[in-house]
């Protein structure tokens, strides 16, 4: 069989376009297994590249020369060095293994010589695809003149601009540079993927009495059992014999690899150098402003680089305390004979409400709220717990509360549902028991038992109609 192929210059854009068309015109054509595979693999690579898990590289190419008697030929180089980029992370290697096993056979076909029956090897093909994609992304990124000046004359400049006029490196100095690069890469690999542990950073919050005394502790977690952690503060307190036993689960050359990992982490987050001023590093001290900058910027960068970062629970999405306007609602008490209830809620049912200021589910007075708005630090202690302040948003919520607190505090059920949908992020609800029960039933479809066909109904309800009538 001979299959005609079409050469695509921008493969990623083409894959995304074809995938988009297939999603919205599935009745017209269907994607083949190879197109789906390359689309999914490119999406997996995107997550790795976005986290900057790659390094500048040098590619060594041996050159076969024809023997000659001339002296010039004897001194000619037998190699060339070319600038490139290389992906380097545990995530990348794991992704390669997963997609190597899933690659359809047709992905390996497509050689330039169709007369010969041959297939590409899976892993080299995936690595080649990955490096070509990475090369296109980095070299296609626009950089500023200031950045160009900062990297001028370095390997990084040659990797960023490989197409600018430059002869391949062939000198003895180039070979020495290549050896230095290999050593650097080996150390980097050992620090991130070769060591038997993962370096961890745990931020300990300051006490209210000393708000500038935050501590960033250094720990290690066993690579084959992340639940096994060892604090370096505890490690250095041990005697030499106990220290050797404690280091055993974390691989060979523990202390050497530990200092290496800390050194590379310090290049990402320079404050770590403060903890390396001693031969037995345990952590470093942070002020409140430095701690906030670490939480906002450096923590996720270290995490993307392969380090583990442990932050206080109040900084996590589940534990974060948010400033909101609380809407306390209750069913309006019926008045008069015309208000007799028939047991059903109506969208025109009147709901009484009251606006309150709230932080983390706790009602806050206007004075407390104003004190927080006037705070000069982005991190503050509020009722015994640290929290991040968004002063602009809190000022807006305060103005909203001041504007609406004297309004006629009565809305219909329909308006209440609309408000809940439109201002979901900034409003917090405190319903009375009747409203809680009603809203719970509205959102829980399993709470309704399908009704039987009414005796006066001339027909038969279908199952979804029985559930719908029960809901009504």
C-alpha positions as CSV (number, residue, x, y, z in Angstrom):
1,X,0.0,0.0,0.0
2,X,1.2,3.5,-0.7
3,X,-0.3,6.4,1.3
4,X,-0.1,10.0,0.0
5,X,1.1,12.5,2.6
6,X,1.0,16.3,2.9
7,X,3.8,18.2,4.5
8,X,2.5,20.7,7.2
9,X,4.9,23.6,7.9
10,X,3.2,24.6,11.3
11,X,2.2,21.3,12.7
12,X,0.8,22.5,16.1
13,X,-1.5,25.1,14.5
14,X,-2.6,22.5,12.0
15,X,-3.3,19.9,14.7
16,X,-5.4,22.4,16.7
17,X,-7.3,23.6,13.7
18,X,-8.2,20.1,12.5
19,X,-9.1,19.1,16.1
20,X,-11.4,22.1,16.4
21,X,-13.1,21.4,13.1
22,X,-13.6,17.7,14.0
23,X,-15.3,18.7,17.3
24,X,-17.8,20.9,15.5
25,X,-18.3,18.9,12.3
26,X,-18.1,15.3,13.5
27,X,-20.7,14.2,11.1
28,X,-18.6,15.3,8.1
29,X,-15.3,13.5,8.9
30,X,-13.5,11.7,11.6
31,X,-10.0,12.1,12.9
32,X,-7.5,9.2,12.5
33,X,-5.8,7.7,15.4
34,X,-2.5,9.3,14.5
35,X,-3.9,12.8,14.4
36,X,-5.6,12.3,17.7
37,X,-2.4,11.0,19.2
38,X,-0.2,13.9,18.1
39,X,-2.8,16.4,19.2
40,X,-3.0,14.8,22.7
41,X,0.8,14.6,22.9
42,X,1.2,18.2,22.0
43,X,-1.2,19.2,24.7
44,X,0.7,17.2,27.2
45,X,4.0,18.9,26.1
46,X,2.3,22.3,26.5
47,X,2.0,21.8,30.2
48,X,5.7,21.0,30.5
49,X,6.9,23.8,28.4
50,X,4.7,26.4,30.2
51,X,6.4,25.4,33.4
52,X,9.8,26.1,31.9
53,X,11.1,22.6,32.4
54,X,13.8,22.8,29.7
55,X,17.4,24.0,29.4
56,X,19.7,25.4,26.7
57,X,21.8,22.6,25.2
58,X,24.7,21.8,22.9
59,X,24.4,19.0,20.3
60,X,27.6,17.2,19.4
61,X,27.9,16.1,15.8
62,X,30.8,13.9,14.7
63,X,32.2,14.7,11.2
64,X,33.9,12.0,9.2
65,X,36.9,13.4,7.3
66,X,38.7,12.0,4.3
67,X,42.3,11.0,5.2
68,X,44.9,13.3,3.6
69,X,48.6,14.0,4.0
70,X,48.3,17.8,4.4
71,X,49.1,19.2,7.8
72,X,46.0,21.4,7.7
73,X,43.8,18.3,7.4
74,X,45.5,16.8,10.5
75,X,44.5,19.8,12.5
76,X,41.0,20.0,11.2
77,X,38.2,19.4,13.6
78,X,36.2,16.1,13.6
79,X,33.1,17.5,15.3
80,X,30.6,20.4,15.2
81,X,28.6,21.8,18.1
82,X,25.1,23.2,17.5
83,X,23.0,25.2,20.0
84,X,19.6,23.6,20.8
85,X,17.0,23.2,23.6
86,X,16.4,20.1,25.7
87,X,13.4,19.2,27.9
88,X,14.5,18.1,31.4
89,X,12.1,16.9,34.1
90,X,10.6,13.9,35.7
91,X,7.2,14.8,34.2
92,X,8.6,14.8,30.7
93,X,10.2,11.3,31.1
94,X,6.9,10.0,32.6
95,X,5.0,11.5,29.7
96,X,7.3,9.9,27.2
97,X,6.8,6.4,28.7
98,X,3.0,6.8,28.7
99,X,2.8,8.0,25.1
100,X,5.4,5.5,23.9
101,X,3.0,2.7,25.0
102,X,0.0,4.4,23.5
103,X,1.4,5.4,20.1
104,X,-0.5,4.0,17.1
105,X,1.7,2.2,14.6
106,X,0.8,4.5,11.7
107,X,2.5,7.4,13.6
108,X,5.8,5.7,13.0
109,X,5.4,5.6,9.2
110,X,6.1,8.3,6.6
111,X,9.8,7.9,5.7
112,X,11.0,9.9,2.7
113,X,11.9,6.7,0.8
114,X,8.5,5.0,0.3
115,X,10.0,2.1,-1.5
116,X,11.5,0.7,1.7
117,X,9.4,-0.7,4.5
118,X,10.7,0.8,7.7
119,X,9.3,2.4,10.8
120,X,10.7,5.0,13.2
121,X,11.5,3.9,16.7
122,X,8.9,5.2,19.2
123,X,11.0,7.0,21.8
124,X,13.4,8.7,19.5
125,X,10.5,9.9,17.4
126,X,8.7,11.3,20.4
127,X,11.9,13.1,21.6
128,X,12.5,14.5,18.1
129,X,9.0,15.8,17.9
130,X,9.3,17.3,21.4
131,X,12.6,19.0,20.8
132,X,11.3,20.4,17.4
133,X,8.2,21.8,19.1
134,X,10.3,23.3,22.0
135,X,12.7,24.8,19.5
136,X,9.9,26.5,17.6
137,X,8.2,27.8,20.7
138,X,11.4,29.4,22.2
139,X,13.0,30.7,19.0
140,X,9.6,32.1,17.9
141,X,9.2,34.1,21.1
142,X,9.9,37.8,20.7
143,X,12.5,39.2,23.2
144,X,13.5,42.8,24.1
145,X,16.7,44.5,23.2
146,X,17.6,44.8,26.9
147,X,17.3,41.0,27.3
148,X,19.4,40.5,24.2
149,X,22.1,42.6,25.8
150,X,22.0,40.6,29.0
151,X,22.6,37.3,27.3
152,X,25.0,38.5,24.5
153,X,28.0,36.3,24.1
154,X,26.5,33.4,26.0
155,X,25.2,29.9,25.1
156,X,21.7,31.2,25.8
157,X,22.0,33.8,23.1
158,X,23.1,31.2,20.5
159,X,20.1,29.0,21.6
160,X,17.6,31.8,21.4
161,X,18.9,33.0,18.0
162,X,20.2,29.9,16.2
163,X,19.5,31.3,12.7
164,X,21.6,34.4,13.1
165,X,24.9,34.1,11.2
166,X,27.3,32.0,13.2
167,X,29.6,29.2,12.2
168,X,29.4,25.8,14.0
169,X,31.7,25.6,16.9
170,X,34.7,23.4,16.2
171,X,37.6,24.7,18.3
172,X,39.3,23.2,21.3
173,X,37.7,25.8,23.5
174,X,34.3,24.9,22.1
175,X,35.0,21.3,23.1
176,X,35.9,22.4,26.6
177,X,32.7,24.4,26.8
178,X,30.8,21.3,25.7
179,X,32.4,19.3,28.6
180,X,31.4,22.0,31.0
181,X,27.9,21.9,29.7
182,X,27.8,18.1,30.1
183,X,28.9,18.4,33.7
184,X,26.3,21.1,34.4
185,X,23.6,19.0,32.8
186,X,24.7,15.9,34.8
187,X,24.6,17.8,38.1
188,X,21.2,19.3,37.2
189,X,19.8,15.9,36.3
190,X,21.2,14.4,39.5
191,X,19.7,17.2,41.6
192,X,16.2,16.9,40.0
193,X,15.8,13.4,38.8
194,X,18.8,11.3,40.0
195,X,18.7,12.0,43.7
196,X,16.7,9.7,46.0
197,X,14.7,12.6,47.5
198,X,12.7,15.7,46.6
199,X,13.8,19.0,48.3
200,X,10.9,20.6,50.2
201,X,10.3,24.1,51.6
202,X,7.9,24.6,54.4
203,X,6.8,28.1,55.4
204,X,6.1,28.6,59.1
205,X,4.0,31.6,59.8
206,X,5.0,34.3,62.3
207,X,3.3,34.9,65.6
208,X,1.2,38.0,66.2
209,X,3.8,39.3,68.6
210,X,6.6,39.2,66.0
211,X,5.1,39.6,62.6
212,X,8.5,39.8,60.7
213,X,9.7,36.4,62.0
214,X,8.6,33.9,59.3
215,X,10.7,30.8,58.8
216,X,11.3,28.9,55.6
217,X,12.4,25.4,56.7
218,X,14.3,22.9,54.5
219,X,13.1,19.3,54.4
220,X,13.5,16.2,52.1
221,X,10.9,13.7,51.1
222,X,11.9,10.2,49.9
223,X,11.3,9.9,46.1
224,X,9.9,6.4,46.4
225,X,7.8,7.3,49.4
226,X,6.8,11.0,49.5
227,X,5.1,10.5,52.9
228,X,8.5,9.9,54.4
229,X,9.9,13.4,55.3
230,X,13.0,14.5,57.2
231,X,13.6,18.0,58.5
232,X,17.2,19.2,58.0
233,X,17.0,20.8,61.4
234,X,16.4,17.4,62.9
235,X,19.0,15.7,60.6
236,X,21.9,18.0,61.6
237,X,21.2,17.5,65.3
238,X,21.9,13.7,65.1
239,X,25.2,12.1,65.8
240,X,27.2,10.9,62.7
241,X,26.0,7.3,63.1
242,X,22.3,8.2,63.5
243,X,22.7,10.7,60.7
244,X,23.9,8.0,58.3
245,X,20.9,5.8,59.2
246,X,18.5,8.6,58.8
247,X,19.9,9.5,55.3
248,X,19.7,5.9,54.0
249,X,16.1,6.1,52.7
250,X,17.0,9.2,50.7
251,X,19.6,7.7,48.4
252,X,23.4,7.6,48.0
253,X,25.6,10.7,48.5
254,X,22.8,12.3,50.4
255,X,24.6,15.4,51.7
256,X,26.3,16.1,48.4
257,X,23.0,15.8,46.5
258,X,21.3,17.9,49.2
259,X,23.7,20.8,48.8
260,X,23.5,20.5,45.1
261,X,19.7,20.7,45.1
262,X,19.8,23.7,47.5
263,X,22.2,25.5,45.2
264,X,20.0,25.1,42.2
265,X,17.0,26.2,44.2
266,X,18.9,29.3,45.3
267,X,19.3,30.2,41.7
268,X,15.5,30.2,41.4
269,X,14.8,31.8,44.8
270,X,18.0,33.7,45.8
271,X,16.8,34.0,49.5
272,X,17.8,30.4,49.9
273,X,21.5,31.5,49.8
274,X,20.9,33.0,53.2
275,X,20.3,29.5,54.5
276,X,23.5,28.3,52.9
277,X,25.7,30.6,54.9
278,X,26.4,27.6,57.1
279,X,27.7,24.1,56.3
280,X,24.6,22.6,58.0
281,X,21.7,24.5,56.3
282,X,18.2,24.1,58.0
283,X,16.3,27.1,56.6
284,X,16.2,30.8,56.3
285,X,14.4,33.8,57.9
286,X,11.8,35.9,56.1
287,X,10.2,39.2,56.9
288,X,6.4,39.5,56.4
289,X,6.9,41.3,53.0
290,X,9.3,38.6,51.9
291,X,6.9,35.8,53.1
292,X,4.1,37.4,51.1
293,X,6.3,37.7,48.0
294,X,7.2,34.0,48.4
295,X,3.6,32.9,48.6
296,X,2.5,35.0,45.7
297,X,5.4,34.5,43.3
298,X,8.3,32.2,44.3
299,X,6.4,29.2,45.7
300,X,4.7,28.2,42.5
301,X,7.9,28.7,40.5
302,X,9.8,26.4,42.9
303,X,6.9,23.9,42.6
304,X,7.0,24.0,38.8
305,X,10.8,23.4,39.0
306,X,10.2,20.1,40.8
307,X,10.6,21.1,44.4
308,X,7.8,20.5,47.0
309,X,6.4,23.6,48.7
310,X,4.3,23.4,51.9
311,X,2.4,26.5,52.7
312,X,0.1,27.3,55.7
313,X,-3.4,25.9,55.4
314,X,-4.9,29.4,55.3
315,X,-3.2,30.1,52.0
316,X,-4.6,27.0,50.2
317,X,-7.8,27.4,48.1
318,X,-9.9,25.5,50.7
319,X,-8.5,27.3,53.7
320,X,-8.3,30.9,52.3
321,X,-10.5,33.4,54.1
322,X,-12.3,35.7,51.6
323,X,-14.0,39.0,52.2
324,X,-17.6,39.0,51.1
325,X,-20.9,40.7,51.6
326,X,-23.2,38.3,53.5
327,X,-26.9,38.3,52.6
328,X,-29.0,37.1,55.5
329,X,-32.4,36.0,54.2
330,X,-35.7,34.7,55.6
331,X,-39.2,33.9,54.4
332,X,-41.5,36.9,55.0
333,X,-44.2,36.1,57.5
334,X,-47.6,35.8,55.9
335,X,-50.1,38.5,56.8
336,X,-53.8,38.6,56.4
337,X,-56.2,36.0,55.0
338,X,-54.9,36.5,51.4
339,X,-51.5,35.4,52.5
340,X,-52.6,31.9,53.5
341,X,-50.0,29.4,52.3
342,X,-51.0,26.5,50.1
343,X,-47.7,24.7,50.8
344,X,-45.9,25.8,47.7
345,X,-43.3,28.4,47.0
346,X,-43.8,30.9,44.3
347,X,-41.3,32.9,42.4
348,X,-43.1,36.0,43.6
349,X,-42.8,34.9,47.2
350,X,-41.3,37.8,49.2
351,X,-38.0,37.3,51.0
352,X,-36.7,39.6,53.7
353,X,-32.9,40.2,53.7
354,X,-30.1,42.0,55.5
355,X,-26.7,42.8,54.1
356,X,-23.7,42.1,56.4
357,X,-19.9,42.2,56.0
358,X,-18.3,38.8,56.3
359,X,-14.8,37.3,56.3
360,X,-14.3,33.6,56.2
361,X,-17.9,33.1,57.2
362,X,-17.7,35.4,60.2
363,X,-19.7,38.6,60.5
364,X,-17.5,41.7,60.7
365,X,-18.4,45.1,62.0
366,X,-17.9,48.2,59.9
367,X,-15.1,49.4,62.2
368,X,-13.2,46.1,61.9
369,X,-13.6,46.1,58.1
370,X,-12.4,49.7,57.9
371,X,-9.3,48.9,60.0
372,X,-8.5,46.1,57.5
373,X,-9.0,48.4,54.5
374,X,-6.6,50.9,56.1
375,X,-3.9,48.2,56.8
376,X,-0.6,48.9,55.0
377,X,0.4,45.3,54.7
378,X,-1.1,42.7,52.3
379,X,-0.9,40.1,55.1
380,X,-2.7,40.8,58.3
381,X,-3.7,38.9,61.5
382,X,-7.5,38.8,61.8
383,X,-9.1,37.1,64.8
384,X,-6.0,34.9,65.4
385,X,-5.3,33.9,61.8
386,X,-3.3,35.3,59.0
387,X,-5.1,36.3,55.8
388,X,-4.3,38.1,52.5
389,X,-6.0,41.4,51.9
390,X,-7.3,42.8,48.7
391,X,-7.8,46.3,49.9
392,X,-9.4,47.6,46.6
393,X,-12.0,44.8,46.6
394,X,-12.7,45.3,50.3
395,X,-13.2,49.0,49.7
396,X,-15.7,48.3,46.9
397,X,-17.6,45.8,49.1
398,X,-17.7,48.3,51.9
399,X,-19.1,51.0,49.6
400,X,-21.7,48.5,48.3
401,X,-22.8,47.7,51.9
402,X,-23.0,51.3,52.9
403,X,-25.1,52.1,49.8
404,X,-27.6,49.2,50.2
405,X,-27.9,48.8,54.0
406,X,-30.7,51.4,54.2
407,X,-32.8,50.1,51.2
408,X,-36.2,48.5,51.6
409,X,-34.9,45.0,52.5
410,X,-37.4,42.9,50.7
411,X,-37.0,41.0,47.4
412,X,-38.9,38.2,45.6
413,X,-37.6,34.7,45.4
414,X,-36.9,35.1,41.7
415,X,-34.7,38.2,42.3
416,X,-32.9,36.3,45.1
417,X,-32.1,33.5,42.7
418,X,-30.9,35.9,40.1
419,X,-28.6,37.7,42.5
420,X,-27.1,34.4,43.6
421,X,-26.3,33.5,40.0
422,X,-24.9,36.9,39.0
423,X,-22.8,37.7,42.1
424,X,-21.7,34.2,43.1
425,X,-18.1,35.1,44.0
426,X,-18.8,38.2,46.1
427,X,-21.9,37.2,48.0
428,X,-22.3,34.8,50.9
429,X,-25.7,33.5,51.9
430,X,-27.2,32.9,55.3
431,X,-30.7,31.5,54.7
432,X,-33.3,30.6,57.3
433,X,-34.4,27.0,57.7
434,X,-37.4,27.2,55.3
435,X,-35.3,28.7,52.5
436,X,-32.4,26.2,53.1
437,X,-34.8,23.3,52.8
438,X,-36.4,24.7,49.6
439,X,-33.0,25.4,48.0
440,X,-31.6,22.1,49.0
441,X,-34.5,20.3,47.3
442,X,-34.2,22.5,44.2
443,X,-30.5,21.5,43.8
444,X,-30.9,17.8,44.8
445,X,-32.8,16.0,42.0
446,X,-32.6,12.8,44.0
447,X,-34.8,14.3,46.7
448,X,-37.9,14.0,44.5
449,X,-39.8,10.8,44.2
450,X,-41.6,10.5,40.9
451,X,-45.4,10.9,41.3
452,X,-48.0,8.4,40.1
453,X,-50.3,9.4,37.2
454,X,-53.1,11.6,38.7
455,X,-56.5,10.0,38.6
456,X,-58.0,12.9,36.5
457,X,-55.2,12.9,33.9
458,X,-56.3,11.5,30.6
459,X,-52.9,10.1,29.6
460,X,-49.7,8.5,30.9
461,X,-46.8,10.5,32.2
462,X,-43.3,9.5,31.1
463,X,-40.6,9.0,33.7
464,X,-39.0,12.4,33.1
465,X,-42.4,14.0,33.3
466,X,-43.1,12.3,36.7
467,X,-39.8,13.7,38.0
468,X,-40.6,17.2,36.6
469,X,-44.1,17.4,38.2
470,X,-42.5,16.2,41.5
471,X,-40.0,19.0,41.2
472,X,-42.7,21.6,40.6
